[in-house]
Amino acid sequence: MEGRDEDVRVGANRFEERQPIGTAAQTQIAAKDYREPAPAPLVEAGELRSWSFYRAGIAEFVATFLFLYVTILTVMGVAKSPNKCNTVGVQGIAWAFGGMIFALVYCTAGISGGHINPAVTFGLLLARKLSLTRAIFYIIMQCLGAISGAAVVKAFENAQFVTVGGGANTINAGYSKTAGLGAEIMGTFLLVYTVFSATDAKRNARDSHVPMLAPLPIGFAVFLVHLATIPITGTGINPARSLGAALVYNRHQAWHDHWVFWAGPLIGAALAALYHQTVIRAIPFKSR
């Protein structure tokens, strides 16, 4: 076994991983030659002197701004219509959220990583994919972008914005806080798990024969989660999105259960990071 690259070395797992049928020889070489990158430092002061650091933060701000602008307008269009058959409906709302994430992740992935969500940033931080310095900066810029996007919608349609609730997330009638929290945890788990899987560098090296556009599964995960949880919480799974709409709308109902839309996504992101790093990638069990 000397010199062999193993994912896991434990007594119960004595068999090497099999390559998928039809995998090309160059793909096997790419996977064999893959080396796990070093964990990001907790604090990287040098980032603060780099223009790329601030450019990435600006990209997160603009992406989250556009995300809130389009999605809140979509939600308002459905909410204010007396006849839902004349609107895009719940499916259209889900497509708006998923489609915007697909487009914006595609646009910003090469600049900031295309997080557009504090829960995603938090999950990647726990997995040591970025520094604490960068994570804090991203989350601040995401929240500011979300607030600005919601504020522009309100400036354009103030009366309608107030009448239909400003797109703010609330736990809908008939559901408990526990149900709302559970929906947010599970929805964010699916999203962040998809992010880890779609951007896994080792998986991309191993499966390089299979073309993969990472924003596509991420956007599709957002779409599916919205279909499932819009009836429960309106679907948060993004603390910046929930904060921006709540702060600009600023009514009691928007703040009453607001903690659910932070606690749920952060817990879900942490569980997804733990699952991916410990079970899927088996980082703690890698041979030294």
C-alpha positions, 0 to 999 in steps of 0.5 A, a space after each residue: 500500500 506504500 505510496 498509494 493515494 487513498 481517500 480513507 484508511 480505516 479497517 472497514 474500508 479495505 477496497 480501493 475506489 473503482 473508476 466509473 466504466 468508460 472513464 478515460 485514462 487521462 481522467 485517472 491520471 488527473 484524479 491521481 495527481 490531485 493534491 488537496 489544497 491547504 486550508 485557508 488561514 483564519 485571518 489573512 491580513 495580506 488580502 486587505 491590501 489586494 484590489 482583488 479582495 475588494 473587487 470580489 466584495 463589490 461583485 457580491 454586493 452587485 449580485 445580491 442587489 440584482 438578486 433582490 431586485 428581480 426576485 422581490 419584483 416577481 414576488 410582488 407581481 404574484 402577491 398583488 394580482 387578484 387572479 393568480 392565473 394571470 401571473 407567473 404563480 408560485 412556479 414562476 417565483 421559484 424559477 425567478 429565484 433559481 434562474 437568478 442564482 444560475 445567472 449571477 453565480 455564472 457571472 461572479 464565480 470567477 471573481 468572488 466565487 459567486 456566493 450571493 448568500 451568507 449561508 453559503 459563505 458560512 458553510 465554505 468558511 467552516 470548510 476552510 475554503 476562505 478566510 474569516 476576513 473574506 467571509 466577514 467582508 462578503 457577508 457585509 457586502 451581501 447584506 448591503 446589496 440585499 438592502 439596496 435591492 429591496 430599497 430600489 424596488 420600494 422606491 419604484 413601487 412604494 404603495 404596492 411594496 407596503 401593500 403586498 408585504 415587500 417580499 419579506 419572509 414570514 412563517 405562513 399561517 398553519 405552520 409552527 416556528 419549528 416547522 419553519 426552522 426545519 424547512 429553512 435548515 433542510 432547504 439550506 442543507 440541500 443548497 450548500 451541499 449542492 454548492 460543495 458538490 458542484 465546486 469540488 475540485 477533486 470531483 472535477 479532476 476525477 470526472 473531467 470527462 463529464 462537462 459540468 457547469 456548476 451554476 446549473 445544479 446550484 440554481 436548480 437546487 434553489 428552484 426546487 427548494 422554493 417549490 417545496 418551502 414557499 408554502 411554509 416560510 416563503 423560502 428564505 435559505 439566504 439571510 441577506 435576502 430575508 434581512 434586506 426585505 425585512 429591513 426595507 419593509 420594516 413592519 412587525 410581521 417581518 421581524 416577528 420570526 426573523 431569527 428563523 431566517 438566520 438560524 435555519 440557514 446557518 445551521 443547514 450550512 454548517 450541517 452541509 459542510 460537516 457532511 461534505 467534509 467528513 462523509 463525502 470527502 472524508 477529510 478527517 480520515 485521509 492518510 498522512 
